[in-house]
Amino acid sequence: MTLLSIPDLIGRFHPILVHLPIGILLLGCLFQLLTINTKFSALKPAVPFIYLLGGLGAVFSSVSGYLLSQSGDYDSNMVGIHQWLGISVSVISLLVYTMYKKQAKEGVLNLVAIILIVLITITGHYGGSLTHGSDYISSALKDDGKGKAAIPPIANVQQAMAYTHMIQPLLQNRCYNCHGAEKQKGKLRLDGKDFILKGGEDGKTLVPGSAEESELIKRLLLPPSNEDHMPPKEKPQLTAEEIELLQWWVKQGADFNKKVQDFKQSEKEKALLLSFQTGAAKKENKLADIPEKEIGKADAAAIEKLKQAGVVVIPVLSTSNYLSASFVTAKANADVLKLLEPLNKQLVWLNFANTALDDKGIQAVAKLDNLIRLNLSRTAITDKGIALIKGVSHLQYVNLVGTKVTAAGVEQLKGLKELNSIYLYQTGITKDDEVKLKKVFPKVTLDFGGYVVPTLEKDTTEVKPPVAK
């Protein structure tokens, strides 16, 4: 963090200073025009002093405005117009004061007052355009409602161009006001590929392939109360889906020319992308694997008992009463598993990964009717335990990675109509079983692992012989 220089500090006072001379000068013009009527002739002696005071204020505002323009955060052409209009207001205001002292004709003074009102209005318009965008006023006349999505609905999301039809409209509706052609806060523009990749004064805004290193994503994920959070808390915010869309695009390499279908997509990401499609069933901040039906709050005492046992219990979304429970720091023994029963209606995600859960313990899980996601990776579960969960009718996702289940055990899940993903890497399933299971589950994504990760140029190491001394 660096201290502001004196010119920078003075420049930042411009939005505060500029309103005072505007009000004073408009008051002077109003008094001048009112004196046309003899009833208001008593106002006349105050007019020249008002013009002098307003003119001096306009001069100080012009100076601070010039210093602010040196930050480079604003469109230079529009800044130039606004700057010269402001100077004109200052000069004319002081000129009118001189005209009063020289007792100019009333008709001339009235005409100049009208000209000054018009000039102040135009100058203010350009100033507002610099800070809020050139369409700030006209946008209020459009049928854009604040609750409307930043991304227009797409007829076929998989055929859409990821950047052109989704990312660019999102940036345009949420970011261009501060980082577009007319204004560039932090010397950052987001209205074009080259500008995005160039970044701003804080470095690279976007790092293709790494959302964690991309300043754009990091700023979006900051709490709204943080001064670095973007967009500013007084501006329309991105929804959870819109942020996830940006993260997905960046992680996939941030290609500006690919269709959506050309990017890798998990089942969850497919559901996310589908939510932007015309006619797709979607509620704000809800994904496909969260029930749309609202539910009452869970028993706080039951949640507290689970937490005391080491179970991590959190809402799946901040706006939902549905819950996720993880045994990552808890023992999956009978006493703790029994504590899940009071949360039967609210519990939809359950994670037992890397625990000692066995077939006996799975009996408690089978009683959770609303369960949607179940992670049993690297547990002691076998085909016998799988037979117990086949009655959990709403299951969509089952992770069996690193277990001893076989193809026969997995086949017991074929009656689950909502099932869409089963993860089966490092299980007792053979290559022949894979072919068989694909026929049994034609509409389910079966992940058998065995990925091949390509070697990138940056992954290689150049070995050089030691330098002779």
C-alpha positions in Angstrom: 0.0 0.0 0.0 1.4 3.4 -1.0 0.4 6.9 0.1 -1.4 9.1 -2.4 0.6 12.0 -3.8 -0.8 15.5 -3.1 -2.1 15.9 -6.7 -3.8 12.6 -6.6 -5.4 13.5 -3.3 -6.7 16.8 -4.5 -8.0 15.2 -7.7 -10.1 12.7 -5.7 -11.9 15.7 -4.1 -13.3 16.7 -7.5 -16.7 14.8 -7.2 -17.2 16.6 -3.8 -16.0 20.1 -4.8 -17.9 20.2 -8.2 -21.4 20.2 -6.7 -20.9 23.4 -4.7 -20.2 25.8 -7.5 -22.9 24.2 -9.6 -25.5 25.0 -7.0 -24.2 28.5 -6.4 -24.1 29.4 -10.1 -27.5 28.1 -10.7 -28.8 30.1 -7.8 -27.2 33.2 -9.3 -28.7 32.6 -12.7 -32.1 32.0 -11.0 -31.9 35.3 -9.1 -30.8 37.1 -12.3 -33.8 35.9 -14.2 -36.2 36.5 -11.3 -35.2 40.2 -11.3 -36.9 40.6 -14.7 -40.0 40.9 -12.5 -39.8 44.1 -10.4 -41.2 42.1 -7.4 -37.8 40.5 -7.1 -35.6 43.5 -7.7 -34.3 43.3 -4.1 -32.4 40.2 -5.1 -30.2 42.1 -7.6 -27.5 43.3 -5.3 -26.7 39.7 -4.3 -26.3 38.4 -7.8 -22.7 39.6 -8.6 -21.3 38.3 -5.3 -23.0 34.9 -6.0 -21.4 34.8 -9.5 -18.0 35.6 -8.0 -18.3 32.9 -5.4 -19.5 30.4 -7.9 -16.9 31.3 -10.4 -14.0 30.9 -7.9 -15.5 27.5 -6.9 -15.7 26.5 -10.6 -12.0 27.3 -10.9 -11.0 25.1 -8.0 -13.3 22.4 -9.4 -11.6 22.6 -12.8 -8.2 22.3 -11.2 -9.2 19.2 -9.1 -10.9 17.7 -12.2 -7.7 18.1 -14.3 -5.7 16.4 -11.6 -8.2 13.6 -11.4 -8.1 13.1 -15.2 -4.3 12.4 -14.9 -5.1 9.0 -13.3 -5.9 7.6 -16.7 -9.1 6.0 -15.4 -11.4 7.8 -17.8 -11.9 8.1 -21.6 -9.6 10.8 -22.8 -12.0 12.2 -25.5 -14.9 12.6 -23.1 -12.5 14.0 -20.4 -11.4 16.6 -22.9 -14.9 17.8 -23.7 -15.9 17.8 -20.0 -12.7 19.7 -19.1 -13.1 22.5 -21.6 -16.8 22.9 -20.8 -15.9 23.2 -17.1 -13.3 25.9 -17.9 -15.9 27.7 -20.0 -18.3 27.8 -17.0 -15.5 29.2 -14.8 -14.6 31.9 -17.3 -18.2 32.9 -18.1 -19.1 33.1 -14.4 -16.2 35.5 -13.7 -17.0 37.4 -16.9 -20.6 38.0 -15.7 -19.3 39.3 -12.4 -17.1 41.8 -14.4 -20.1 42.7 -16.6 -22.1 43.5 -13.4 -19.4 45.8 -12.2 -19.4 47.6 -15.6 -23.2 47.8 -15.4 -24.0 45.9 -18.6 -27.5 45.9 -20.0 -30.1 43.8 -18.3 -31.0 42.0 -21.6 -27.4 40.9 -22.1 -27.1 39.7 -18.4 -30.3 37.7 -18.8 -29.1 36.1 -22.0 -25.7 35.2 -20.4 -27.6 33.6 -17.4 -29.6 31.4 -19.8 -26.4 30.4 -21.7 -24.7 29.6 -18.4 -27.6 27.4 -17.3 -27.3 25.4 -20.6 -23.6 25.2 -20.3 -23.7 23.9 -16.7 -26.3 21.3 -17.7 -24.1 20.0 -20.6 -21.0 20.0 -18.4 -22.8 18.1 -15.7 -24.1 15.6 -18.2 -20.6 14.8 -19.5 -19.3 14.6 -15.9 -22.1 12.1 -15.1 -21.3 10.1 -18.2 -17.7 9.8 -17.1 -18.6 8.3 -13.7 -21.7 6.3 -14.6 -21.5 5.7 -18.3 -22.9 7.5 -21.3 -26.1 5.5 -21.2 -26.7 6.2 -17.5 -29.9 8.2 -18.1 -31.2 6.4 -21.2 -30.7 3.0 -19.5 -33.4 3.9 -17.0 -35.9 4.2 -19.9 -35.1 0.7 -21.2 -37.0 -2.4 -20.0 -33.9 -3.7 -18.3 -35.2 -4.2 -14.7 -32.5 -4.7 -12.0 -33.6 -8.2 -11.4 -33.0 -9.2 -15.0 -30.2 -11.6 -15.7 -27.0 -10.1 -17.1 -26.8 -12.9 -19.7 -29.7 -13.0 -22.2 -31.4 -16.5 -22.3 -29.8 -18.7 -25.0 -31.8 -21.0 -27.2 -29.2 -23.8 -27.2 -26.4 -23.3 -24.7 -24.1 -26.0 -26.0 -24.1 -24.4 -29.4 -23.4 -20.9 -28.1 -20.0 -19.2 -28.3 -18.8 -19.2 -24.7 -17.3 -15.7 -24.8 -19.5 -13.9 -27.3 -22.9 -15.2 -26.1 -22.2 -15.6 -22.3 -19.0 -14.1 -20.9 -19.1 -10.8 -22.9 -22.7 -9.9 -22.1 -22.0 -10.6 -18.4 -19.0 -8.3 -18.4 -20.9 -5.7 -20.4 -23.8 -5.6 -18.0 -21.8 -5.8 -14.8 -18.3 -4.4 -15.5 -18.2 -2.0 -18.4 -19.4 1.0 -16.5 -16.1 1.1 -14.6 -13.9 -0.9 -17.0 -15.1 0.0 -20.5 -14.2 2.4 -23.3 -15.3 5.5 -21.4 -13.9 4.7 -17.9 -11.0 2.5 -16.8 -10.7 2.3 -13.0 -7.3 0.9 -12.1 -6.3 1.3 -15.8 -8.3 -1.8 -16.5 -10.6 -2.4 -19.5 -12.7 -5.5 -19.9 -14.4 -4.6 -23.2 -12.2 -6.7 -25.5 -9.9 -9.7 -25.6 -6.7 -7.8 -25.8 -7.7 -5.4 -23.0 -8.7 -8.3 -20.7 -5.5 -10.2 -21.2 -3.4 -7.0 -20.8 -4.8 -6.4 -17.3 -4.6 -3.3 -15.2 -2.4 -1.6 -12.7 -2.7 -4.5 -10.3 -1.3 -7.0 -12.8 -3.0 -9.8 -14.7 -6.7 -9.7 -14.4 -7.1 -13.1 -16.0 -4.8 -16.1 -16.0 -6.2 -18.7 -18.5 -6.4 -22.1 -16.8 -6.1 -20.7 -13.3 -9.1 -19.1 -11.6 -7.2 -18.9 -8.3 -4.5 -16.7 -9.9 -7.0 -14.5 -11.8 -7.5 -11.1 -10.1 -11.0 -10.9 -11.7 -12.2 -14.1 -9.9 -10.5 -13.2 -6.6 -12.2 -9.8 -6.5 -15.6 -11.3 -7.2 -15.2 -13.8 -4.3 -14.2 -11.2 -1.7 -16.9 -10.3 0.8 -19.0 -7.3 -0.4 -17.8 -5.3 2.7 -14.2 -5.5 1.4 -13.2 -2.4 -0.4 -11.5 -4.5 -3.2 -14.7 -6.5 -3.8 -16.0 -6.1 -7.4 -18.5 -4.9 -8.4 -18.7 -2.3 -5.7 -21.5 -3.2 -3.2 -23.7 -0.3 -4.4 -23.7 -1.8 -8.0 -25.7 -4.8 -9.2 -23.9 -8.0 -8.1 -23.2 -11.2 -10.0 -25.3 -14.2 -9.0 -23.7 -17.4 -7.7 -24.3 -19.0 -11.1 -22.7 -16.1 -13.0 -19.6 -16.3 -10.8 -19.4 -20.1 -11.3 -19.7 -19.6 -15.0 -16.7 -17.2 -15.1 -14.7 -19.6 -12.9 -15.5 -22.5 -15.2 -14.5 -20.5 -18.4 -11.2 -19.4 -16.8 -10.3 -22.9 -15.5 -11.0 -24.3 -19.0 -8.4 -21.9 -20.6 -10.6 -18.8 -21.2 -10.7 -19.4 -24.9 -12.4 -16.5 -26.7 -13.4 -18.5 -29.9 -14.8 -21.9 -28.7 -18.3 -23.0 -28.4 -19.6 -24.2 -25.1 -19.7 -27.8 -26.3 -16.0 -27.7 -27.0 -15.1 -27.2 -23.3 -14.9 -30.1 -20.8 -18.0 -30.2 -18.5 -18.8 -32.2 -15.4 -22.5 -33.0 -14.7 -22.7 -30.2 -12.3 -21.2 -27.8 -14.9 -23.7 -29.0 -17.5 -26.5 -28.2 -15.1 -25.0 -24.8 -14.5 -24.8 -24.0 -18.2 -28.3 -25.3 -18.8 -29.6 -22.8 -16.3 -28.8 -20.0 -18.9 -30.8 -21.7 -21.6 -34.2 -20.4 -22.7 -37.0 -22.2 -20.9 -34.6 -24.0 -18.6 -36.1 -24.6 -15.2 -34.1 -22.3 -12.9 -34.4 -20.4 -9.7 -31.8 -17.9 -8.7 -28.9 -19.4 -6.7 -30.2 -23.0 -7.2 -28.5 -25.8 -9.2 -30.0 -29.0 -10.5 -28.9 -31.1 -7.5 -30.7 -29.0 -5.0 -34.5 -29.5 -4.6 -36.6 -26.6 -5.8 -39.2 -27.3 -3.2 -38.7 -25.1 -0.1 -38.1 -26.8 3.3 -38.4 -25.6 6.9 -35.3 -25.1 9.1 -33.6 -28.1 10.6 -33.6 -28.6 14.4 -30.8 -26.4 15.7 -30.2 -28.7 18.6 -29.7 -31.7 16.3 -27.2 -29.7 14.2 -25.3 -28.7 17.3 -25.0 -32.3 18.5 -23.5 -33.3 15.1 -21.0 -30.4 15.2 -19.9 -31.4 18.7 -19.2 -34.9 17.3 -16.9 -33.3 14.7 -19.4 -33.4 11.8 -19.2 -30.3 9.5 -22.8 -29.2 8.9 -23.5 -26.2 6.6 -26.3 -25.0 4.3 -25.8 -26.0 0.7 -26.5 -22.3 -0.2 -26.7 -19.3 2.1 -30.4 -18.8 1.0 -31.4 -22.4 1.6 -32.5 -24.6 4.5 -31.1 -27.7 2.8 -27.9 -29.0 4.4 -24.6 -30.7 3.6 -22.9 -32.9 6.2 -19.2 -34.0 6.0 -17.5 -36.5 8.3 -14.1 -35.4 7.3 -13.2 -34.7 10.9 -15.6 -37.1 12.6 -15.9 -40.8 13.2 -18.7 -42.6 11.3 -19.8 -44.8 14.2 -23.3 -45.9 15.1 -23.8 -43.2 17.8 -22.9 -40.3 15.5 -24.8 -41.8 12.5 -27.9 -41.9 14.6 -27.7 -38.1 15.0 -28.4 -37.7 11.3 -32.0 -39.0 11.7 -33.6 -35.6 12.9 -32.2 -34.0 9.7 -33.9 -36.4 7.4 -35.8 -33.8 5.5 -33.1 -31.2 5.2 -30.0 -33.3 4.5 -29.3 -33.6 0.8 -25.4 -33.9 0.6 -23.5 -36.4 2.6 -19.7 -36.9 2.6 -18.1 -40.0 4.2 -14.9 -39.9 2.1 -11.8 -41.5 3.8 -13.8 -42.7 6.8 -14.3 -46.2 8.3 -18.0 -46.3 7.3 -19.0 -49.9 6.6 -22.1 -51.9 5.4 -23.5 -51.8 8.9 -23.2 -48.1 9.2 -24.8 -47.5 5.8 -28.2 -48.6 7.3 -28.5 -45.2 8.9 -27.8 -43.5 5.6 -30.5 -45.5 3.8 -33.1 -43.8 6.1 -32.3 -40.3 4.6 -35.0 -40.0 2.0 -34.0 -36.7 0.5 -30.3 -37.5 0.0 -29.1 -36.4 -3.4 -25.3 -36.5 -3.3 -23.5 -39.3 -1.5 -19.7 -39.6 -1.3 -18.5 -43.1 -0.1 -15.0 -42.9 -1.6 -12.3 -44.9 0.1 -14.7 -46.3 2.7 -15.3 -50.0 3.7 -18.5 -50.2 1.8 -19.2 -53.3 -0.3 -21.9 -54.6 -2.6 -24.0 -55.5 0.5 -24.0 -51.9 1.5 -25.0 -50.7 -2.0 -28.1 -52.9 -1.8 -29.2 -50.8 1.2 -29.0 -47.4 -0.6 -30.8 -48.4 -3.7 -34.0 -47.3 -2.0 -32.8 -43.7 -1.6 -35.0 -42.6 -4.6 -33.6 -39.0 -5.1 -29.9 -40.0 -5.4 -28.3 -38.2 -8.3 -24.6 -38.6 -7.4 -22.7 -41.5 -5.9 -18.9 -41.6 -5.4 -17.5 -45.1 -4.9 -13.9 -44.4 -5.8 -11.4 -46.6 -3.9 -14.0 -49.1 -2.6 -14.4 -52.9 -3.0 -17.7 -52.7 -4.9 -18.2 -54.8 -8.0 -20.3 -54.5 -11.2 -22.9 -56.6 -9.5 -23.2 -54.2 -6.6 -23.4 -51.1 -8.9 -26.2 -52.7 -11.0 -28.4 -52.7 -7.9 -28.7 -48.9 -8.4 -30.4 -49.1 -11.8 -33.8 -48.5 -10.3 -32.8 -44.9 -9.2 -34.5 -42.8 -11.8 -32.8 -39.5 -10.9 -29.2 -40.9 -10.9 -26.9 -39.1 -13.2 -23.3 -39.7 -12.0 -21.4 -42.7 -10.5 -17.7 -42.5 -9.8 -16.0 -46.0 -10.0 -12.3 -45.4 -10.2 -10.1 -48.0 -8.3 -12.9 -50.3 -7.6 -13.4 -54.1 -8.3 -14.8 -53.3 -11.7 -12.9 -54.7 -14.7 -12.7 -53.4 -18.3 -15.3 -55.9 -19.4 -17.6 -54.7 -16.6 -17.3 -51.2 -17.9 -18.9 -52.1 -21.2 -21.7 -54.0 -19.4 -22.4 -51.1 -17.0 -22.6 -48.6 -19.8 -25.5 -50.6 -21.3 -27.2 -50.9 -17.9 -26.9 -47.2 -17.3 -27.2 -45.6 -20.7 -28.2 -42.1 -19.4 -25.8 -42.0 -16.4 -22.3 -40.7 -16.5 -20.0 -43.5 -15.4 -16.5 -42.3 -14.5 -14.0 -45.2 -14.4 -10.9 -42.9 -14.1 -7.8 -43.8 -16.0 -7.2 -40.2 -17.2 -4.2 -39.3 -19.3 -2.8 -35.8 -18.4 -0.9 -34.3 -21.4 2.6 -33.0 -20.7 2.9 -29.3 -21.3 5.9 -27.4 -22.5 6.2 -25.6 -19.1 6.2 -29.0 -17.3 9.5 -30.1 -18.8 12.9 -29.5 -17.3 15.9 -28.5 -19.2 19.1 -30.2 -17.8 22.4 -28.5 -18.6 25.9 -29.8 -18.0 27.7 -28.2 -15.1 29.8 -25.2 -16.0 33.5 -26.0 -15.8 35.4 -23.9 -13.2 
